[in-house]
Amino acid sequence: MEIEFPYSNTDPLTIPENIHPQVFSLPAYQPSANGLKLVQTALGNPLGARPLRELAAHKKKILIVSDDVSRPTPVHEFVEFVLDELHQAGVSPQQIEFLMALGTHRAMTPKEIAAKLGSKIASGYQVHNHQWDNPERLDYIGDTNQNVPVWINKRVRQADLVVGLGAIMPIDICGFTGGGKILVPGVSGQVTVDQMHWARMDVPSDHILGKAENPIRASIDLMARKAGLDFIVNVILNSENQIVGAVAGDMVTAHRHGCDIARDVYGVPIPHEYDIVIADSFPFDNEFWQANKALDTAGEIVKKGGVVILVSPCYEGFSRTHGEMLEFGYLPIEQIKKMVNDGVIKHKVVGVHMAQASAVAIERARLILVSEGITQRQACKVGFSWAPTPQEAFEEAIETCGPSPTVAVLKDAARMLPLKSNEGPSNGIER
């Protein structure tokens, strides 16, 4: 069997005839209507909130917060519908600003902003990158249920109406993306991002992934509402990045309905664990910080002592904003916790990211990374194996697992929600 990958510079993998891999892809989910029509319908029938045009009436300063370049959300396709709602309320373009929700990612370039929002909007409206590392651009609004201090971009607090644009998909940190996450941690300060992720360390994985209601999400919702998130427009994308679902309205009510759609779009039944798991990280390919989402999924179904082959270009290396990962490497989880608590690793979000990867690549299975953006020397430095091609990675995996392994291939693993039939108890981030 030949396995192809969604990257033009990556060679296909040929699996010998005596091995019978199981290939898992996202469901062939087709929209019930044109994707843009779905957004229009959602805006016309908001959930848990009045129509946006009514909310915007008599408002003087509107802030639209959009997810950033690390997300495939085609905001440029539907943002005009949002602007039309605002203009029908009598709001002028001069009263509207955009803020890109970077979390602690790098700033977006003008070209990337134009691609995300559309060149007309990028040039016709004020657009700002979130300055997560500038205390002068942040306001303190209180603590979460886990005692995490929340610092929010001042533009959010200065606006009369805040609208969040993004997509809903499974994610290990808080169950699903979307909703209030556009503000917390999307436009939060470093300390908020750090400590919110660190609070996740004490919550079992099976209480989070694919669960719309969980302790981390509850804290996100509480603080995002307190910060002033008035309205969301969230879409759900299929494997072709087509809009197959859309919700609009209240940041909780609409989001939860979107999570129901996302379960159908991304849920994939997987019958058991496998010796070798091969995964790509499409469309989260720019750095390992994002590609790690695919590793989370693969880690759910690889046998202990098995091998994960992660295929991702990681054009920008491990992380443009968190070089500590390359400095410290991926260590046993207890050692990472100690280093964070002792202040050796200064940013807790880095520690969580390292622990997530370590749970799979160090403590559960061997990781072989196939990436043109990460060198063999870098991979070995952090504790991973590396191969130049998927074929060579597979041959190494056979040496580890024997000539007749069970093999799973996960396409679109970064946003796949594995629905296992033999799920056992989970203890925090460790699997």
C-alpha positions as CSV (number, residue, x, y, z in Angstrom):
1,M,0.0,0.0,0.0
2,E,1.2,3.5,-0.8
3,I,0.5,6.3,1.7
4,E,0.7,9.9,0.4
5,F,1.1,13.0,2.5
6,P,-0.4,16.5,2.0
7,Y,3.1,18.1,1.4
8,S,4.6,18.6,-2.0
9,N,8.1,18.0,-0.8
10,T,7.4,14.7,1.0
11,D,7.8,11.4,-0.7
12,P,5.0,8.8,-0.3
13,L,5.5,5.7,1.9
14,T,5.2,2.2,0.5
15,I,4.1,-0.3,3.1
16,P,4.9,-4.0,2.4
17,E,2.1,-6.3,1.3
18,N,2.5,-8.5,4.4
19,I,1.6,-5.6,6.6
20,H,-2.0,-4.4,6.5
21,P,-2.3,-0.9,7.9
22,Q,-5.6,0.7,8.9
23,V,-6.0,4.2,7.4
24,F,-8.1,6.7,9.4
25,S,-9.3,9.9,7.8
26,L,-11.8,12.5,8.9
27,P,-15.4,11.7,7.9
28,A,-16.3,12.7,4.4
29,Y,-18.5,15.4,5.9
30,Q,-20.3,17.6,3.3
31,P,-22.1,20.8,4.1
32,S,-25.9,20.8,4.1
33,A,-25.7,24.1,2.1
34,N,-23.0,26.4,0.7
35,G,-20.6,27.3,3.4
36,L,-21.1,31.0,3.2
37,K,-24.9,30.5,3.3
38,L,-24.4,28.6,6.5
39,V,-22.6,31.6,8.0
40,Q,-25.4,34.0,6.8
41,T,-28.0,31.7,8.3
42,A,-26.2,31.6,11.6
43,L,-25.9,35.4,11.7
44,G,-29.6,35.6,10.9
45,N,-30.5,33.1,13.7
46,P,-28.1,33.8,16.5
47,L,-28.1,31.4,19.5
48,G,-28.5,32.9,22.9
49,A,-28.1,36.5,21.8
50,R,-29.8,39.3,19.9
51,P,-28.8,39.8,16.2
52,L,-25.4,41.5,15.9
53,R,-27.0,44.5,14.2
54,E,-29.1,45.1,17.3
55,L,-26.2,44.7,19.6
56,A,-24.2,47.1,17.6
57,A,-26.8,49.9,17.5
58,H,-25.5,53.1,19.1
59,K,-22.1,51.6,19.8
60,K,-19.2,53.8,19.1
61,K,-16.2,51.5,19.2
62,I,-16.3,47.9,17.8
63,L,-13.5,45.4,18.1
64,I,-13.4,42.2,16.0
65,V,-11.0,39.6,17.3
66,S,-9.8,37.0,14.7
67,D,-7.7,33.9,15.1
68,D,-4.2,34.1,13.6
69,V,-2.1,32.5,10.9
70,S,-1.6,29.3,12.9
71,R,-5.3,28.5,12.3
72,P,-6.8,27.6,8.9
73,T,-10.1,29.5,9.5
74,P,-11.0,31.2,6.2
75,V,-12.0,34.5,7.9
76,H,-11.7,36.3,4.6
77,E,-14.6,34.3,3.2
78,F,-17.2,35.4,5.7
79,V,-16.0,38.5,7.5
80,E,-17.9,40.7,5.1
81,F,-21.2,39.3,6.4
82,V,-20.1,40.4,9.9
83,L,-19.2,43.8,8.7
84,D,-22.6,44.1,6.8
85,E,-24.4,43.4,10.1
86,L,-22.4,46.2,11.8
87,H,-22.9,48.7,8.9
88,Q,-26.7,48.0,9.0
89,A,-26.6,49.2,12.6
90,G,-25.1,52.5,11.4
91,V,-21.5,51.7,12.4
92,S,-18.9,53.2,10.1
93,P,-15.6,51.6,9.1
94,Q,-13.8,54.2,11.2
95,Q,-15.5,52.8,14.3
96,I,-14.3,49.2,13.7
97,E,-10.8,47.8,14.5
98,F,-9.4,44.2,14.2
99,L,-7.2,42.5,16.7
100,M,-5.3,39.3,15.8
101,A,-5.4,36.7,18.6
102,L,-1.9,35.5,18.7
103,G,-1.8,33.9,22.2
104,T,2.0,33.8,22.5
105,H,2.6,33.1,18.8
106,R,4.7,35.4,16.7
107,A,3.2,38.5,15.2
108,M,1.6,38.2,11.8
109,T,3.1,39.8,8.8
110,P,1.1,42.3,6.7
111,K,0.9,39.7,3.9
112,E,-0.4,37.1,6.4
113,I,-3.0,39.6,7.7
114,A,-4.2,40.3,4.2
115,A,-4.5,36.6,3.5
116,K,-6.4,36.0,6.7
117,L,-8.8,39.0,6.5
118,G,-8.8,39.8,2.8
119,S,-6.6,42.5,1.3
120,K,-9.6,45.0,1.1
121,I,-10.2,44.8,4.8
122,A,-6.5,44.6,5.8
123,S,-6.0,47.9,4.0
124,G,-9.3,49.6,4.8
125,Y,-9.5,49.0,8.6
126,Q,-7.1,49.3,11.5
127,V,-5.6,45.9,12.2
128,H,-3.4,45.2,15.3
129,N,-1.3,42.2,16.3
130,H,-1.9,41.3,20.0
131,Q,1.1,42.3,22.1
132,W,1.1,39.5,24.6
133,D,4.6,40.4,25.8
134,N,3.9,44.1,26.4
135,P,2.5,44.8,29.9
136,E,1.6,48.3,28.9
137,R,-1.0,46.9,26.4
138,L,-2.7,44.7,29.0
139,D,-5.4,45.1,31.7
140,Y,-5.9,42.9,34.7
141,I,-9.5,41.7,35.1
142,G,-9.4,39.0,37.8
143,D,-8.5,35.4,38.4
144,T,-10.0,32.1,37.0
145,N,-11.4,29.3,39.1
146,Q,-7.8,27.8,39.1
147,N,-6.4,31.1,40.5
148,V,-4.9,32.1,37.2
149,P,-4.6,35.9,36.9
150,V,-6.1,37.1,33.7
151,W,-4.5,40.0,31.8
152,I,-6.4,41.0,28.6
153,N,-5.4,43.3,25.7
154,K,-6.5,46.8,26.5
155,R,-8.3,47.2,23.2
156,V,-10.8,44.6,24.4
157,R,-11.6,46.7,27.5
158,Q,-11.8,49.9,25.5
159,A,-14.4,48.6,23.0
160,D,-18.1,49.0,23.3
161,L,-18.7,45.7,21.5
162,V,-16.4,42.8,21.0
163,V,-16.9,40.1,18.3
164,G,-14.9,36.9,18.1
165,L,-14.2,35.1,14.9
166,G,-12.7,31.6,14.7
167,A,-13.2,27.9,14.2
168,I,-14.2,24.9,16.4
169,M,-12.1,21.7,16.4
170,P,-10.9,19.3,19.1
171,I,-7.9,20.3,21.2
172,D,-6.2,18.7,24.1
173,I,-5.8,21.8,26.2
174,C,-9.5,22.7,26.7
175,G,-11.6,20.2,24.8
176,F,-12.5,22.4,21.7
177,T,-11.2,25.6,20.2
178,G,-13.5,28.5,19.6
179,G,-15.8,30.5,21.8
180,G,-14.2,32.4,24.6
181,K,-10.8,31.0,23.8
182,I,-10.4,33.8,21.2
183,L,-9.9,36.1,24.2
184,V,-8.5,33.7,26.9
185,P,-5.8,33.0,26.0
186,G,-6.0,34.4,22.5
187,V,-5.4,38.1,23.5
188,S,-4.1,37.5,27.0
189,G,-0.8,38.2,28.6
190,Q,2.1,35.8,29.0
191,V,1.3,35.1,32.7
192,T,-2.3,34.2,31.8
193,V,-1.3,31.9,29.0
194,D,1.4,30.3,31.1
195,Q,-0.7,29.6,34.2
196,M,-3.9,28.6,32.3
197,H,-2.0,25.9,30.5
198,W,-0.3,24.8,33.6
199,A,-3.6,24.4,35.4
200,R,-4.4,21.9,32.7
201,M,-1.7,19.6,34.0
202,D,-3.8,18.6,37.0
203,V,-6.9,17.6,34.9
204,P,-7.1,14.1,33.5
205,S,-7.0,14.0,29.7
206,D,-10.2,12.0,29.4
207,H,-12.0,14.9,31.1
208,I,-10.9,17.3,28.5
209,L,-10.4,16.2,24.9
210,G,-13.7,16.2,23.0
211,K,-15.6,17.4,26.1
212,A,-17.3,20.8,25.7
213,E,-17.9,21.0,29.4
214,N,-14.7,20.8,31.5
215,P,-13.0,22.8,34.2
216,I,-10.6,24.6,31.9
217,R,-13.3,25.6,29.5
218,A,-15.4,26.8,32.4
219,S,-12.6,29.2,33.5
220,I,-12.1,30.4,29.9
221,D,-15.8,31.2,29.5
222,L,-16.0,32.9,32.9
223,M,-13.1,35.2,32.2
224,A,-13.9,35.8,28.5
225,R,-17.3,37.0,29.4
226,K,-15.9,39.2,32.1
227,A,-13.5,40.6,29.6
228,G,-16.4,41.6,27.4
229,L,-16.8,39.0,24.6
230,D,-20.3,39.9,23.3
231,F,-20.8,37.8,20.2
232,I,-19.0,35.0,18.3
233,V,-19.0,33.7,14.8
234,N,-17.4,30.3,14.7
235,V,-17.2,27.9,11.7
236,I,-16.4,24.2,11.5
237,L,-14.2,23.0,8.6
238,N,-14.0,19.6,7.0
239,S,-10.8,17.9,5.8
240,E,-10.8,20.2,2.7
241,N,-11.0,23.3,4.8
242,Q,-14.5,23.9,3.6
243,I,-17.1,25.4,5.9
244,V,-19.5,22.7,6.8
245,G,-21.0,24.3,9.9
246,A,-21.4,27.7,11.4
247,V,-22.7,29.2,14.7
248,A,-23.2,32.7,15.8
249,G,-24.4,34.4,19.0
250,D,-23.6,34.0,22.7
251,M,-20.1,32.8,23.4
252,V,-21.3,29.8,25.4
253,T,-24.7,28.9,23.9
254,A,-23.5,29.1,20.3
255,H,-20.1,27.5,21.0
256,R,-21.7,24.4,22.6
257,H,-23.9,23.9,19.6
258,G,-20.8,24.2,17.4
259,C,-19.1,21.6,19.5
260,D,-21.9,19.2,18.7
261,I,-21.3,19.7,15.0
262,A,-17.5,19.4,15.5
263,R,-17.9,16.0,17.2
264,D,-19.5,14.7,14.0
265,V,-17.0,16.3,11.7
266,Y,-13.8,15.3,13.5
267,G,-14.8,12.1,15.5
268,V,-13.2,9.0,14.1
269,P,-13.8,5.5,15.7
270,I,-10.5,3.8,16.3
271,P,-10.9,0.2,17.6
272,H,-7.6,-0.4,19.5
273,E,-4.0,0.7,20.0
274,Y,-1.3,0.1,17.4
275,D,2.4,-0.7,17.4
276,I,3.2,1.9,14.8
277,V,1.2,5.1,14.3
278,I,1.9,7.3,11.3
279,A,0.4,10.8,11.4
280,D,0.6,14.1,9.4
281,S,-0.2,17.4,11.1
282,F,-2.0,19.1,8.2
283,P,-2.9,22.0,8.3
284,F,-0.9,22.8,11.4
285,D,2.5,22.7,9.7
286,N,4.4,25.9,10.3
287,E,6.2,24.8,13.5
288,F,6.4,21.9,16.0
289,W,4.4,24.0,18.5
290,Q,1.4,23.5,16.2
291,A,2.3,20.1,14.8
292,N,2.3,18.8,18.3
293,K,-1.5,18.6,18.0
294,A,-1.1,15.6,15.7
295,L,1.3,14.0,18.2
296,D,-1.4,14.4,20.9
297,T,-3.8,12.4,18.8
298,A,-1.2,9.7,17.8
299,G,-0.4,9.3,21.5
300,E,-3.9,8.3,22.3
301,I,-3.7,5.2,20.1
302,V,-0.1,4.0,20.1
303,K,0.9,1.1,22.2
304,K,3.3,1.7,25.0
305,G,6.7,0.9,23.6
306,G,5.5,1.5,20.1
307,V,6.6,4.1,17.5
308,V,5.0,7.3,16.3
309,I,6.1,8.6,12.9
310,L,5.1,12.3,12.7
311,V,5.3,13.8,9.3
312,S,5.3,17.6,9.2
313,P,7.4,20.2,7.4
314,C,7.6,22.6,10.5
315,Y,8.9,25.3,8.2
316,E,9.7,27.6,11.1
317,G,11.3,24.9,13.3
318,F,10.2,24.1,16.8
319,S,8.8,27.6,17.7
320,R,9.6,31.1,16.7
321,T,8.6,32.5,20.1
322,H,9.6,29.7,22.5
323,G,13.3,28.7,21.9
324,E,13.4,27.1,25.3
325,M,12.2,23.8,23.8
326,L,15.3,23.5,21.8
327,E,17.4,24.7,24.7
328,F,16.1,22.1,27.3
329,G,14.8,19.3,25.1
330,Y,12.0,16.9,25.8
331,L,12.5,15.4,29.2
332,P,10.6,13.1,31.6
333,I,7.4,14.8,32.8
334,E,8.3,14.8,36.5
335,Q,11.7,16.5,35.6
336,I,9.8,19.1,33.5
337,K,7.5,19.9,36.4
338,K,10.4,20.3,38.8
339,M,12.2,22.6,36.3
340,V,9.1,24.8,36.0
341,N,8.5,24.9,39.8
342,D,12.2,25.7,40.3
343,G,12.0,28.5,37.8
344,V,14.5,26.9,35.4
345,I,11.9,26.8,32.7
346,K,10.5,30.3,33.0
347,H,7.3,30.0,30.9
348,K,4.8,27.4,32.1
349,V,3.2,27.1,28.7
350,V,6.5,25.9,27.4
351,G,6.6,23.3,30.2
352,V,3.1,22.1,29.3
353,H,4.0,21.8,25.6
354,M,7.1,19.9,26.5
355,A,5.2,17.6,28.8
356,Q,2.5,16.9,26.1
357,A,5.2,15.8,23.7
358,S,7.1,14.0,26.3
359,A,4.1,12.0,27.3
360,V,4.2,10.4,23.9
361,A,7.7,10.7,22.6
362,I,9.7,10.1,25.7
363,E,7.6,8.1,28.1
364,R,5.1,6.2,26.0
365,A,6.6,5.6,22.5
366,R,9.5,6.4,20.3
367,L,9.0,9.4,18.1
368,I,10.5,9.5,14.6
369,L,10.2,13.0,13.1
370,V,10.1,13.5,9.4
371,S,10.5,17.3,8.9
372,E,12.4,19.5,6.5
373,G,12.3,22.4,8.9
374,I,13.9,20.6,11.8
375,T,17.4,19.1,11.3
376,Q,18.5,15.7,12.5
377,R,20.9,17.4,15.0
378,Q,18.0,19.5,16.4
379,A,15.7,16.5,16.7
380,C,18.4,14.4,18.5
381,K,19.1,17.3,20.8
382,V,15.6,17.4,22.2
383,G,15.3,13.6,22.4
384,F,13.6,12.6,19.2
385,S,14.6,10.4,16.4
386,W,14.7,11.8,12.9
387,A,14.5,10.5,9.3
388,P,14.7,12.2,6.0
389,T,11.8,10.4,4.5
390,P,8.7,8.5,5.7
391,Q,10.1,5.3,4.1
392,E,13.3,5.4,6.2
393,A,11.3,6.3,9.3
394,F,9.0,3.2,8.7
395,E,12.0,1.0,8.2
396,E,13.4,2.2,11.6
397,A,10.0,1.6,13.2
398,I,10.0,-2.0,11.9
399,E,13.4,-2.6,13.6
400,T,11.8,-1.5,16.8
401,C,8.4,-3.2,16.6
402,G,9.3,-6.4,14.6
403,P,8.4,-7.5,11.0
404,S,4.6,-7.8,11.6
405,P,3.4,-4.8,13.5
406,T,-0.1,-3.4,13.7
407,V,-0.1,-0.1,11.9
408,A,-2.4,2.9,11.9
409,V,-2.2,5.9,9.5
410,L,-3.9,9.1,10.7
411,K,-4.6,11.6,8.0
412,D,-5.4,15.1,9.4
413,A,-4.4,13.9,12.8
414,A,-4.0,17.4,14.3
415,R,-7.8,17.9,14.3
416,M,-8.9,14.3,14.6
417,L,-10.9,13.3,17.7
418,P,-10.1,9.6,18.3
419,L,-13.1,7.7,19.6
420,K,-11.6,4.6,21.2
421,S,-13.6,1.5,22.2
422,N,-11.1,0.6,24.9
423,E,-10.4,3.8,26.7
424,G,-9.0,3.4,30.2
425,P,-8.3,5.8,33.0
426,S,-6.0,8.7,32.4
427,N,-4.0,10.6,34.9
428,G,-3.5,14.2,33.9
429,I,-1.4,14.8,30.8
430,E,0.2,11.4,31.1
431,R,-1.3,8.7,29.0
